[in-house]
């Protein structure tokens, strides 16, 4: 099926906007649950994408990363969290950080269901074939966001989760990497090392979701290439 330009934009835009918005809102929501109202007071516990989009990290960098390194890489405006306000700062940090990747996993499962629904509707309703494409993109985008953010490098969620579970002395030393975290990521991206690290994890995650929904990963990548 040949998609129009508007349909192609919608296919990619919807999953990306939801992936970013819910990821960041989840951090703020869990932080509020554990006692920190910083994100809530700043209006960041919101499903409004405009509150989370960063011009450079959400739009420019993802486009450049796809062209340069063939990997979707980017970020939204970080949700402000004052970890000292949490009930148990070191322990609760784990759940605040994990909320983002877990939201992406939930969305990947949602889009997998959308994909299956689209596949069942397409034979009798060709006009709804876009559900198949948006579902495939939704799985792919959210798995990338989840895997990328689980890398054990501060300030990524995986890095903060590791800080939470490490003994205090090691956690303090490891956390000192955070000011250089994005520089390290950019170097890994430009040297294409990031892609070598992420792609096996992305493929394994998509295969796992495929097993749950009886979706062949090859089908998803075929549809993505068709776009």
N, C-alpha and C positions, 0 to 999 in steps of 0.2 A: 504493500500500500504506500503510495506517494503522499507524504505529508506536506502541507503548505508551510510557508515560513512562520506564520503565526502559530500553527500547531507545534512546530519544532521548538519554538521559544517556550510555549506552554509546557511541553513535555519535559524540558530541562528546568525551567524556572520554578515550577510548582514543587518538585522534590527538593531542590536546593533551598528555596525559601523556607519550607517546612523543616528541613534538616537543621538549618542554622537557628531558626526562631525557637523551635522546641528544645534544641540542645541548650541554648543559653537560658531560656526561661526555666528549664529543669534545674540548672545550677542555682538560680535565684530562689526557686520554690523550696528546694531542699535546705538551702541555707536559712531561709526564713523558718522552716520547720524546726531547725536545730538552734534557733535563737538569734540569728543575725538578720536584721531588717535592712541592711544597707542597700541591697539590690531592689527590695520592695519600695523603699523610700525614693530610689532613683527612677522608679517606673520601669524597671527591667524585668519584673516578673509579669511579662506581657506576651501575648501571641501576636502582637503587631510587629511585622518584620522590620518596619522602618526604625524601630527602637534598637535593633540589633545589627543592622547592616553597616559595614565599614566600606567606604568607597574603594580603598586600596585592597584590603584583605578579602573582601567578599566579591568584588567584581574584577579588578585589574589583575591581581595575582593569580586567581584561578584560570583566567584566560591565558596568561603568559605561561603558567605551569603546564597546561595542556599542550601548548605549542612546543615548549622547550623540552620538557621531560616526560610527556605523555602520561601525566598523573594529575589528578585533581587535588590541588593544594590551596588552602586559603584559611581565613579566619573571620570571625565577626568581632564586634566590639566586646571585649571581655566583660563579663558580669562582675561588678564590684562586690567582693566578699571580704569582710573583716573577720578573719578566722579567730581573732581574740574574743569576738562576741559569741562564738559558738559555745554550747554548754560544756563540751569537752573538746577543745580546739583540735588537738592532734588526732583523736579518734574520729570525730565528726567530719574532719577534712576528707576522709576516705569516701563518705557517702555523698558529700557535696560534689567532689570531683567525679565520682562514678555516675552521678545522675545524668551527665551529658551523654557519654557513650551508651548508657542503658536506654536513653530516649531514642538514640539512633537505631539501636537494635529493635526497639519496639516499632519504629517507623519502617524499618526494613521488612519486618514481618507484615505490617499493614500493607505495604506496597506489593509484597508477594501475594497477599490475598487479592489485591486489586488486579494483579497480573492474571491470576487464575480466573477471576470473574470475567475479565476481558476476553480471555481465551474461550470461555464458555459462551460468551455473547456474540463473538465475531462471526461465527457461521451464519447466524440468523440476522445479525444487526451489524453490517459492515461499517456503519457510521460510528459505531462505538469502538472501533479497532484501536483508537488512540489510548484506551485504557491499558492495552497490552504494552504500548510503548512507554507510557508514563509509569506503569508498574515496574517495568524492567529498569528504567532510569532511577526510580525511587529506591529499588533494592541496591543498585550499584552505588549511587551517591551516598546513601546512608551507611553502607558497609565501609566505604572509603573514609567517611568522617569518623566512624567508630574506631576503625583500626588505626588511623593516624593519631587520634587523640589518646589512644591507649599506649602509645610509645612511651617508654619510661624515661622521659626527658622533661624536666620542668621548663616552661610553665604549662606544658600539656597535661591533660587530666591524668594520664598514666604516671607522669612524674610526681604529681602531687599525691596520687594514691600510694606510690612507693615511699614518699616522705612520711606518709601517715603510718605505714606499717614497719618502717625501719626503727631500730633502737635510736634513742634521742641523739646520741653523739653522731652516729652515721647519718641520721636524717638531717641534722644541722649542716653537716659538711656537704651532703648531696644537694640540699636546697640552695647552696651558694652558686650552683650552676645556672640558676634561673635567669639572671640577667643576660646570659649568653645563649639561652636556649633557642631563640628564633634565629640567631646568627648561625648556629650549628645546623638548624633545619634548612636554612637557605643554601648553605654550602652543600649539604647532602642532596638537596633538590637539584642544584645546578650541575653537580657531578654525576647525577642520575643514580647515586647510591640509594637515595630514598626510595626510588622505584623498585630497585632490587630487593629492598627490605620489605616493602609493603605488598607487592603483587602476590607473593605466595600466601600471605596472610589473608589478603582480599579474596583470592581464589578459594581458599579453604573455608572462609566464612560464607561465601556465596554458595558453595557446595553443601554446607551444612543446612542453610536455609532451603536450598533446593530439595534436600532429603525430606524435610518437614512437609513441604508443599508439593512434592513430586514434580519438581521443575528441573529440567536438565540445564546446568549452567551454560552449556553450549548454545542453547536457545536464546538466553539473555544476551550473550556477547554477539550473537548473530544479529539480533535486533538493534543493538547499539551501533554495530558497524553499519547497518542499513541507514541509520540516521545521518 
